[in-house]
Amino acid sequence: MNGACASSVRIQGPNTDQAKDSSNCSDSRSMDVRQPGNYRVTVTAHQDSGAEYSDSIDVTVLPG
């Protein structure tokens, strides 16, 4: 992606709906998931030009 970019990450699942925003697209972010289950993780990048890209993945957290 060219130009200035902001991003967000969202995790949705059992008793969880967390989101974190960043003013750029290269920061590493982490979020805690405290219980097993099925979760959807969505990452969205927003360019200053107005372009937006978003993708989601479903993940399963197994009991430890």
mmCIF file of the N, C-alpha and C atoms, coordinates in Angstrom:
data_MODEL
# 
_entry.id   MODEL 
# 
loop_
_atom_site.group_PDB 
_atom_site.id 
_atom_site.type_symbol 
_atom_site.label_atom_id 
_atom_site.label_alt_id 
_atom_site.label_comp_id 
_atom_site.label_asym_id 
_atom_site.label_entity_id 
_atom_site.label_seq_id 
_atom_site.pdbx_PDB_ins_code 
_atom_site.Cartn_x 
_atom_site.Cartn_y 
_atom_site.Cartn_z 
_atom_site.occupancy 
_atom_site.B_iso_or_equiv 
_atom_site.pdbx_formal_charge 
_atom_site.auth_seq_id 
_atom_site.auth_comp_id 
_atom_site.auth_asym_id 
_atom_site.auth_atom_id 
_atom_site.pdbx_PDB_model_num 
ATOM 1   N N  . MET A 1 1  ? 0.841   -1.179  0.000  1.00 0.00 ? 1  MET A N  1 
ATOM 2   C CA . MET A 1 1  ? 0.000   0.000   0.000  1.00 0.00 ? 1  MET A CA 1 
ATOM 3   C C  . MET A 1 1  ? 0.886   1.241   0.000  1.00 0.00 ? 1  MET A C  1 
ATOM 4   N N  . ASN A 1 2  ? 0.486   2.233   -0.736 1.00 0.00 ? 2  ASN A N  1 
ATOM 5   C CA . ASN A 1 2  ? 1.225   3.483   -0.800 1.00 0.00 ? 2  ASN A CA 1 
ATOM 6   C C  . ASN A 1 2  ? 0.510   4.538   0.022  1.00 0.00 ? 2  ASN A C  1 
ATOM 7   N N  . GLY A 1 3  ? 1.257   5.497   0.550  1.00 0.00 ? 3  GLY A N  1 
ATOM 8   C CA . GLY A 1 3  ? 0.657   6.590   1.295  1.00 0.00 ? 3  GLY A CA 1 
ATOM 9   C C  . GLY A 1 3  ? 0.490   6.262   2.761  1.00 0.00 ? 3  GLY A C  1 
ATOM 10  N N  . ALA A 1 4  ? -0.026  7.240   3.495  1.00 0.00 ? 4  ALA A N  1 
ATOM 11  C CA . ALA A 1 4  ? -0.246  7.069   4.925  1.00 0.00 ? 4  ALA A CA 1 
ATOM 12  C C  . ALA A 1 4  ? -1.340  6.039   5.150  1.00 0.00 ? 4  ALA A C  1 
ATOM 13  N N  . CYS A 1 5  ? -1.199  5.295   6.239  1.00 0.00 ? 5  CYS A N  1 
ATOM 14  C CA . CYS A 1 5  ? -2.086  4.168   6.468  1.00 0.00 ? 5  CYS A CA 1 
ATOM 15  C C  . CYS A 1 5  ? -2.379  4.035   7.957  1.00 0.00 ? 5  CYS A C  1 
ATOM 16  N N  . ALA A 1 6  ? -3.612  3.724   8.292  1.00 0.00 ? 6  ALA A N  1 
ATOM 17  C CA . ALA A 1 6  ? -4.012  3.398   9.660  1.00 0.00 ? 6  ALA A CA 1 
ATOM 18  C C  . ALA A 1 6  ? -4.622  2.006   9.617  1.00 0.00 ? 6  ALA A C  1 
ATOM 19  N N  . SER A 1 7  ? -4.661  1.329   10.764 1.00 0.00 ? 7  SER A N  1 
ATOM 20  C CA . SER A 1 7  ? -5.181  -0.029  10.773 1.00 0.00 ? 7  SER A CA 1 
ATOM 21  C C  . SER A 1 7  ? -5.955  -0.308  12.052 1.00 0.00 ? 7  SER A C  1 
ATOM 22  N N  . SER A 1 8  ? -6.741  -1.382  11.997 1.00 0.00 ? 8  SER A N  1 
ATOM 23  C CA . SER A 1 8  ? -7.458  -1.836  13.181 1.00 0.00 ? 8  SER A CA 1 
ATOM 24  C C  . SER A 1 8  ? -7.524  -3.356  13.161 1.00 0.00 ? 8  SER A C  1 
ATOM 25  N N  . VAL A 1 9  ? -7.586  -3.926  14.366 1.00 0.00 ? 9  VAL A N  1 
ATOM 26  C CA . VAL A 1 9  ? -7.723  -5.369  14.541 1.00 0.00 ? 9  VAL A CA 1 
ATOM 27  C C  . VAL A 1 9  ? -8.896  -5.582  15.484 1.00 0.00 ? 9  VAL A C  1 
ATOM 28  N N  . ARG A 1 10 ? -9.761  -6.555  15.137 1.00 0.00 ? 10 ARG A N  1 
ATOM 29  C CA . ARG A 1 10 ? -10.919 -6.861  15.985 1.00 0.00 ? 10 ARG A CA 1 
ATOM 30  C C  . ARG A 1 10 ? -10.993 -8.370  16.184 1.00 0.00 ? 10 ARG A C  1 
ATOM 31  N N  . ILE A 1 11 ? -11.233 -8.794  17.425 1.00 0.00 ? 11 ILE A N  1 
ATOM 32  C CA . ILE A 1 11 ? -11.435 -10.203 17.754 1.00 0.00 ? 11 ILE A CA 1 
ATOM 33  C C  . ILE A 1 11 ? -12.827 -10.343 18.354 1.00 0.00 ? 11 ILE A C  1 
ATOM 34  N N  . GLN A 1 12 ? -13.604 -11.258 17.786 1.00 0.00 ? 12 GLN A N  1 
ATOM 35  C CA . GLN A 1 12 ? -14.953 -11.528 18.287 1.00 0.00 ? 12 GLN A CA 1 
ATOM 36  C C  . GLN A 1 12 ? -15.078 -13.018 18.562 1.00 0.00 ? 12 GLN A C  1 
ATOM 37  N N  . GLY A 1 13 ? -15.631 -13.352 19.719 1.00 0.00 ? 13 GLY A N  1 
ATOM 38  C CA . GLY A 1 13 ? -15.830 -14.744 20.082 1.00 0.00 ? 13 GLY A CA 1 
ATOM 39  C C  . GLY A 1 13 ? -16.571 -14.843 21.390 1.00 0.00 ? 13 GLY A C  1 
ATOM 40  N N  . PRO A 1 14 ? -16.463 -16.008 22.067 1.00 0.00 ? 14 PRO A N  1 
ATOM 41  C CA . PRO A 1 14 ? -17.188 -16.212 23.323 1.00 0.00 ? 14 PRO A CA 1 
ATOM 42  C C  . PRO A 1 14 ? -16.852 -15.138 24.363 1.00 0.00 ? 14 PRO A C  1 
ATOM 43  N N  . ASN A 1 15 ? -17.830 -14.367 24.745 1.00 0.00 ? 15 ASN A N  1 
ATOM 44  C CA . ASN A 1 15 ? -17.672 -13.306 25.749 1.00 0.00 ? 15 ASN A CA 1 
ATOM 45  C C  . ASN A 1 15 ? -16.565 -12.324 25.401 1.00 0.00 ? 15 ASN A C  1 
ATOM 46  N N  . THR A 1 16 ? -16.253 -12.174 24.125 1.00 0.00 ? 16 THR A N  1 
ATOM 47  C CA . THR A 1 16 ? -15.160 -11.299 23.713 1.00 0.00 ? 16 THR A CA 1 
ATOM 48  C C  . THR A 1 16 ? -15.548 -10.497 22.482 1.00 0.00 ? 16 THR A C  1 
ATOM 49  N N  . ASP A 1 17 ? -15.317 -9.207  22.539 1.00 0.00 ? 17 ASP A N  1 
ATOM 50  C CA . ASP A 1 17 ? -15.396 -8.333  21.370 1.00 0.00 ? 17 ASP A CA 1 
ATOM 51  C C  . ASP A 1 17 ? -14.406 -7.210  21.634 1.00 0.00 ? 17 ASP A C  1 
ATOM 52  N N  . GLN A 1 18 ? -13.171 -7.403  21.163 1.00 0.00 ? 18 GLN A N  1 
ATOM 53  C CA . GLN A 1 18 ? -12.083 -6.461  21.401 1.00 0.00 ? 18 GLN A CA 1 
ATOM 54  C C  . GLN A 1 18 ? -11.659 -5.835  20.088 1.00 0.00 ? 18 GLN A C  1 
ATOM 55  N N  . ALA A 1 19 ? -11.251 -4.571  20.146 1.00 0.00 ? 19 ALA A N  1 
ATOM 56  C CA . ALA A 1 19 ? -10.710 -3.907  18.964 1.00 0.00 ? 19 ALA A CA 1 
ATOM 57  C C  . ALA A 1 19 ? -9.569  -2.996  19.387 1.00 0.00 ? 19 ALA A C  1 
ATOM 58  N N  . LYS A 1 20 ? -8.549  -2.914  18.529 1.00 0.00 ? 20 LYS A N  1 
ATOM 59  C CA . LYS A 1 20 ? -7.436  -1.994  18.748 1.00 0.00 ? 20 LYS A CA 1 
ATOM 60  C C  . LYS A 1 20 ? -7.152  -1.283  17.436 1.00 0.00 ? 20 LYS A C  1 
ATOM 61  N N  . ASP A 1 21 ? -6.924  0.022   17.541 1.00 0.00 ? 21 ASP A N  1 
ATOM 62  C CA . ASP A 1 21 ? -6.604  0.839   16.376 1.00 0.00 ? 21 ASP A CA 1 
ATOM 63  C C  . ASP A 1 21 ? -5.144  1.260   16.437 1.00 0.00 ? 21 ASP A C  1 
ATOM 64  N N  . SER A 1 22 ? -4.572  1.541   15.267 1.00 0.00 ? 22 SER A N  1 
ATOM 65  C CA . SER A 1 22 ? -3.204  2.018   15.178 1.00 0.00 ? 22 SER A CA 1 
ATOM 66  C C  . SER A 1 22 ? -3.141  3.121   14.138 1.00 0.00 ? 22 SER A C  1 
ATOM 67  N N  . SER A 1 23 ? -2.248  4.077   14.351 1.00 0.00 ? 23 SER A N  1 
ATOM 68  C CA . SER A 1 23 ? -2.112  5.183   13.407 1.00 0.00 ? 23 SER A CA 1 
ATOM 69  C C  . SER A 1 23 ? -1.223  4.822   12.221 1.00 0.00 ? 23 SER A C  1 
ATOM 70  N N  . ASN A 1 24 ? -0.738  3.580   12.178 1.00 0.00 ? 24 ASN A N  1 
ATOM 71  C CA . ASN A 1 24 ? 0.018   3.130   11.010 1.00 0.00 ? 24 ASN A CA 1 
ATOM 72  C C  . ASN A 1 24 ? -0.302  1.665   10.746 1.00 0.00 ? 24 ASN A C  1 
ATOM 73  N N  . CYS A 1 25 ? 0.276   1.101   9.701  1.00 0.00 ? 25 CYS A N  1 
ATOM 74  C CA . CYS A 1 25 ? -0.055  -0.270  9.316  1.00 0.00 ? 25 CYS A CA 1 
ATOM 75  C C  . CYS A 1 25 ? 1.080   -1.247  9.594  1.00 0.00 ? 25 CYS A C  1 
ATOM 76  N N  . SER A 1 26 ? 2.073   -0.831  10.374 1.00 0.00 ? 26 SER A N  1 
ATOM 77  C CA . SER A 1 26 ? 3.190   -1.740  10.609 1.00 0.00 ? 26 SER A CA 1 
ATOM 78  C C  . SER A 1 26 ? 3.393   -2.085  12.080 1.00 0.00 ? 26 SER A C  1 
ATOM 79  N N  . ASP A 1 27 ? 2.539   -1.587  12.967 1.00 0.00 ? 27 ASP A N  1 
ATOM 80  C CA . ASP A 1 27 ? 2.642   -1.927  14.390 1.00 0.00 ? 27 ASP A CA 1 
ATOM 81  C C  . ASP A 1 27 ? 2.241   -3.374  14.630 1.00 0.00 ? 27 ASP A C  1 
ATOM 82  N N  . SER A 1 28 ? 2.912   -4.011  15.567 1.00 0.00 ? 28 SER A N  1 
ATOM 83  C CA . SER A 1 28 ? 2.474   -5.317  16.048 1.00 0.00 ? 28 SER A CA 1 
ATOM 84  C C  . SER A 1 28 ? 1.560   -5.086  17.234 1.00 0.00 ? 28 SER A C  1 
ATOM 85  N N  . ARG A 1 29 ? 0.475   -5.804  17.281 1.00 0.00 ? 29 ARG A N  1 
ATOM 86  C CA . ARG A 1 29 ? -0.462  -5.680  18.395 1.00 0.00 ? 29 ARG A CA 1 
ATOM 87  C C  . ARG A 1 29 ? -0.794  -7.065  18.914 1.00 0.00 ? 29 ARG A C  1 
ATOM 88  N N  . SER A 1 30 ? -1.076  -7.150  20.191 1.00 0.00 ? 30 SER A N  1 
ATOM 89  C CA . SER A 1 30 ? -1.515  -8.423  20.747 1.00 0.00 ? 30 SER A CA 1 
ATOM 90  C C  . SER A 1 30 ? -2.746  -8.181  21.604 1.00 0.00 ? 30 SER A C  1 
ATOM 91  N N  . MET A 1 31 ? -3.591  -9.207  21.659 1.00 0.00 ? 31 MET A N  1 
ATOM 92  C CA . MET A 1 31 ? -4.785  -9.163  22.491 1.00 0.00 ? 31 MET A CA 1 
ATOM 93  C C  . MET A 1 31 ? -4.911  -10.516 23.168 1.00 0.00 ? 31 MET A C  1 
ATOM 94  N N  . ASP A 1 32 ? -5.388  -10.504 24.392 1.00 0.00 ? 32 ASP A N  1 
ATOM 95  C CA . ASP A 1 32 ? -5.543  -11.739 25.146 1.00 0.00 ? 32 ASP A CA 1 
ATOM 96  C C  . ASP A 1 32 ? -6.913  -12.356 24.902 1.00 0.00 ? 32 ASP A C  1 
ATOM 97  N N  . VAL A 1 33 ? -6.915  -13.659 24.716 1.00 0.00 ? 33 VAL A N  1 
ATOM 98  C CA . VAL A 1 33 ? -8.141  -14.441 24.639 1.00 0.00 ? 33 VAL A CA 1 
ATOM 99  C C  . VAL A 1 33 ? -8.062  -15.421 25.792 1.00 0.00 ? 33 VAL A C  1 
ATOM 100 N N  . ARG A 1 34 ? -9.018  -15.368 26.701 1.00 0.00 ? 34 ARG A N  1 
ATOM 101 C CA . ARG A 1 34 ? -8.925  -16.104 27.965 1.00 0.00 ? 34 ARG A CA 1 
ATOM 102 C C  . ARG A 1 34 ? -9.676  -17.428 28.004 1.00 0.00 ? 34 ARG A C  1 
ATOM 103 N N  . GLN A 1 35 ? -10.457 -17.751 26.975 1.00 0.00 ? 35 GLN A N  1 
ATOM 104 C CA . GLN A 1 35 ? -11.180 -19.011 27.049 1.00 0.00 ? 35 GLN A CA 1 
ATOM 105 C C  . GLN A 1 35 ? -11.199 -19.698 25.689 1.00 0.00 ? 35 GLN A C  1 
ATOM 106 N N  . PRO A 1 36 ? -11.283 -21.040 25.697 1.00 0.00 ? 36 PRO A N  1 
ATOM 107 C CA . PRO A 1 36 ? -11.359 -21.789 24.441 1.00 0.00 ? 36 PRO A CA 1 
ATOM 108 C C  . PRO A 1 36 ? -12.622 -21.425 23.676 1.00 0.00 ? 36 PRO A C  1 
ATOM 109 N N  . GLY A 1 37 ? -12.584 -21.601 22.380 1.00 0.00 ? 37 GLY A N  1 
ATOM 110 C CA . GLY A 1 37 ? -13.767 -21.356 21.558 1.00 0.00 ? 37 GLY A CA 1 
ATOM 111 C C  . GLY A 1 37 ? -13.391 -20.928 20.157 1.00 0.00 ? 37 GLY A C  1 
ATOM 112 N N  . ASN A 1 38 ? -14.409 -20.591 19.380 1.00 0.00 ? 38 ASN A N  1 
ATOM 113 C CA . ASN A 1 38 ? -14.231 -20.131 18.008 1.00 0.00 ? 38 ASN A CA 1 
ATOM 114 C C  . ASN A 1 38 ? -14.243 -18.609 17.989 1.00 0.00 ? 38 ASN A C  1 
ATOM 115 N N  . TYR A 1 39 ? -13.259 -18.037 17.305 1.00 0.00 ? 39 TYR A N  1 
ATOM 116 C CA . TYR A 1 39 ? -13.102 -16.591 17.236 1.00 0.00 ? 39 TYR A CA 1 
ATOM 117 C C  . TYR A 1 39 ? -12.956 -16.148 15.788 1.00 0.00 ? 39 TYR A C  1 
ATOM 118 N N  . ARG A 1 40 ? -13.372 -14.919 15.525 1.00 0.00 ? 40 ARG A N  1 
ATOM 119 C CA . ARG A 1 40 ? -13.151 -14.298 14.214 1.00 0.00 ? 40 ARG A CA 1 
ATOM 120 C C  . ARG A 1 40 ? -12.219 -13.110 14.440 1.00 0.00 ? 40 ARG A C  1 
ATOM 121 N N  . VAL A 1 41 ? -11.115 -13.084 13.686 1.00 0.00 ? 41 VAL A N  1 
ATOM 122 C CA . VAL A 1 41 ? -10.153 -11.996 13.749 1.00 0.00 ? 41 VAL A CA 1 
ATOM 123 C C  . VAL A 1 41 ? -10.245 -11.222 12.434 1.00 0.00 ? 41 VAL A C  1 
ATOM 124 N N  . THR A 1 42 ? -10.474 -9.918  12.526 1.00 0.00 ? 42 THR A N  1 
ATOM 125 C CA . THR A 1 42 ? -10.602 -9.069  11.344 1.00 0.00 ? 42 THR A CA 1 
ATOM 126 C C  . THR A 1 42 ? -9.549  -7.964  11.408 1.00 0.00 ? 42 THR A C  1 
ATOM 127 N N  . VAL A 1 43 ? -8.792  -7.827  10.328 1.00 0.00 ? 43 VAL A N  1 
ATOM 128 C CA . VAL A 1 43 ? -7.784  -6.772  10.207 1.00 0.00 ? 43 VAL A CA 1 
ATOM 129 C C  . VAL A 1 43 ? -8.223  -5.857  9.075  1.00 0.00 ? 43 VAL A C  1 
ATOM 130 N N  . THR A 1 44 ? -8.206  -4.552  9.338  1.00 0.00 ? 44 THR A N  1 
ATOM 131 C CA . THR A 1 44 ? -8.603  -3.572  8.331  1.00 0.00 ? 44 THR A CA 1 
ATOM 132 C C  . THR A 1 44 ? -7.522  -2.504  8.224  1.00 0.00 ? 44 THR A C  1 
ATOM 133 N N  . ALA A 1 45 ? -7.128  -2.178  6.994  1.00 0.00 ? 45 ALA A N  1 
ATOM 134 C CA . ALA A 1 45 ? -6.169  -1.110  6.733  1.00 0.00 ? 45 ALA A CA 1 
ATOM 135 C C  . ALA A 1 45 ? -6.887  0.001   5.985  1.00 0.00 ? 45 ALA A C  1 
ATOM 136 N N  . HIS A 1 46 ? -6.659  1.248   6.407  1.00 0.00 ? 46 HIS A N  1 
ATOM 137 C CA . HIS A 1 46 ? -7.296  2.425   5.810  1.00 0.00 ? 46 HIS A CA 1 
ATOM 138 C C  . HIS A 1 46 ? -6.197  3.355   5.303  1.00 0.00 ? 46 HIS A C  1 
ATOM 139 N N  . GLN A 1 47 ? -6.185  3.662   4.021  1.00 0.00 ? 47 GLN A N  1 
ATOM 140 C CA . GLN A 1 47 ? -5.232  4.616   3.478  1.00 0.00 ? 47 GLN A CA 1 
ATOM 141 C C  . GLN A 1 47 ? -5.838  6.011   3.465  1.00 0.00 ? 47 GLN A C  1 
ATOM 142 N N  . ASP A 1 48 ? -4.983  7.027   3.562  1.00 0.00 ? 48 ASP A N  1 
ATOM 143 C CA . ASP A 1 48 ? -5.462  8.409   3.512  1.00 0.00 ? 48 ASP A CA 1 
ATOM 144 C C  . ASP A 1 48 ? -6.183  8.712   2.205  1.00 0.00 ? 48 ASP A C  1 
ATOM 145 N N  . SER A 1 49 ? -5.855  7.979   1.154  1.00 0.00 ? 49 SER A N  1 
ATOM 146 C CA . SER A 1 49 ? -6.499  8.192   -0.148 1.00 0.00 ? 49 SER A CA 1 
ATOM 147 C C  . SER A 1 49 ? -7.959  7.733   -0.142 1.00 0.00 ? 49 SER A C  1 
ATOM 148 N N  . GLY A 1 50 ? -8.361  7.027   0.918  1.00 0.00 ? 50 GLY A N  1 
ATOM 149 C CA . GLY A 1 50 ? -9.723  6.529   1.008  1.00 0.00 ? 50 GLY A CA 1 
ATOM 150 C C  . GLY A 1 50 ? -9.840  5.043   0.733  1.00 0.00 ? 50 GLY A C  1 
ATOM 151 N N  . ALA A 1 51 ? -8.774  4.443   0.205  1.00 0.00 ? 51 ALA A N  1 
ATOM 152 C CA . ALA A 1 51 ? -8.794  3.002   -0.053 1.00 0.00 ? 51 ALA A CA 1 
ATOM 153 C C  . ALA A 1 51 ? -8.823  2.243   1.268  1.00 0.00 ? 51 ALA A C  1 
ATOM 154 N N  . GLU A 1 52 ? -9.525  1.117   1.276  1.00 0.00 ? 52 GLU A N  1 
ATOM 155 C CA . GLU A 1 52 ? -9.616  0.297   2.480  1.00 0.00 ? 52 GLU A CA 1 
ATOM 156 C C  . GLU A 1 52 ? -9.511  -1.164  2.088  1.00 0.00 ? 52 GLU A C  1 
ATOM 157 N N  . TYR A 1 53 ? -8.791  -1.928  2.910  1.00 0.00 ? 53 TYR A N  1 
ATOM 158 C CA . TYR A 1 53 ? -8.671  -3.361  2.692  1.00 0.00 ? 53 TYR A CA 1 
ATOM 159 C C  . TYR A 1 53 ? -8.964  -4.045  4.013  1.00 0.00 ? 53 TYR A C  1 
ATOM 160 N N  . SER A 1 54 ? -9.802  -5.074  3.976  1.00 0.00 ? 54 SER A N  1 
ATOM 161 C CA . SER A 1 54 ? -10.168 -5.799  5.187  1.00 0.00 ? 54 SER A CA 1 
ATOM 162 C C  . SER A 1 54 ? -10.188 -7.291  4.894  1.00 0.00 ? 54 SER A C  1 
ATOM 163 N N  . ASP A 1 55 ? -9.753  -8.070  5.869  1.00 0.00 ? 55 ASP A N  1 
ATOM 164 C CA . ASP A 1 55 ? -9.798  -9.516  5.726  1.00 0.00 ? 55 ASP A CA 1 
ATOM 165 C C  . ASP A 1 55 ? -10.041 -10.131 7.095  1.00 0.00 ? 55 ASP A C  1 
ATOM 166 N N  . SER A 1 56 ? -10.729 -11.261 7.105  1.00 0.00 ? 56 SER A N  1 
ATOM 167 C CA . SER A 1 56 ? -11.047 -11.957 8.354  1.00 0.00 ? 56 SER A CA 1 
ATOM 168 C C  . SER A 1 56 ? -10.598 -13.402 8.267  1.00 0.00 ? 56 SER A C  1 
ATOM 169 N N  . ILE A 1 57 ? -10.330 -13.958 9.434  1.00 0.00 ? 57 ILE A N  1 
ATOM 170 C CA . ILE A 1 57 ? -10.006 -15.376 9.537  1.00 0.00 ? 57 ILE A CA 1 
ATOM 171 C C  . ILE A 1 57 ? -10.689 -15.913 10.786 1.00 0.00 ? 57 ILE A C  1 
ATOM 172 N N  . ASP A 1 58 ? -11.190 -17.129 10.700 1.00 0.00 ? 58 ASP A N  1 
ATOM 173 C CA . ASP A 1 58 ? -11.783 -17.795 11.850 1.00 0.00 ? 58 ASP A CA 1 
ATOM 174 C C  . ASP A 1 58 ? -10.728 -18.697 12.469 1.00 0.00 ? 58 ASP A C  1 
ATOM 175 N N  . VAL A 1 59 ? -10.579 -18.637 13.785 1.00 0.00 ? 59 VAL A N  1 
ATOM 176 C CA . VAL A 1 59 ? -9.612  -19.465 14.495 1.00 0.00 ? 59 VAL A CA 1 
ATOM 177 C C  . VAL A 1 59 ? -10.303 -20.163 15.660 1.00 0.00 ? 59 VAL A C  1 
ATOM 178 N N  . THR A 1 60 ? -9.779  -21.320 16.035 1.00 0.00 ? 60 THR A N  1 
ATOM 179 C CA . THR A 1 60 ? -10.275 -22.065 17.188 1.00 0.00 ? 60 THR A CA 1 
ATOM 180 C C  . THR A 1 60 ? -9.176  -22.128 18.239 1.00 0.00 ? 60 THR A C  1 
ATOM 181 N N  . VAL A 1 61 ? -9.507  -21.696 19.463 1.00 0.00 ? 61 VAL A N  1 
ATOM 182 C CA . VAL A 1 61 ? -8.588  -21.782 20.591 1.00 0.00 ? 61 VAL A CA 1 
ATOM 183 C C  . VAL A 1 61 ? -8.994  -23.013 21.393 1.00 0.00 ? 61 VAL A C  1 
ATOM 184 N N  . LEU A 1 62 ? -8.056  -23.957 21.508 1.00 0.00 ? 62 LEU A N  1 
ATOM 185 C CA . LEU A 1 62 ? -8.320  -25.207 22.230 1.00 0.00 ? 62 LEU A CA 1 
ATOM 186 C C  . LEU A 1 62 ? -7.956  -25.068 23.699 1.00 0.00 ? 62 LEU A C  1 
ATOM 187 N N  . PRO A 1 63 ? -8.576  -25.865 24.576 1.00 0.00 ? 63 PRO A N  1 
ATOM 188 C CA . PRO A 1 63 ? -8.224  -25.824 25.996 1.00 0.00 ? 63 PRO A CA 1 
ATOM 189 C C  . PRO A 1 63 ? -6.751  -26.177 26.181 1.00 0.00 ? 63 PRO A C  1 
ATOM 190 N N  . GLY A 1 64 ? -6.108  -25.491 27.097 1.00 0.00 ? 64 GLY A N  1 
ATOM 191 C CA . GLY A 1 64 ? -4.677  -25.722 27.341 1.00 0.00 ? 64 GLY A CA 1 
ATOM 192 C C  . GLY A 1 64 ? -4.496  -26.761 28.348 1.00 0.00 ? 64 GLY A C  1 
# 
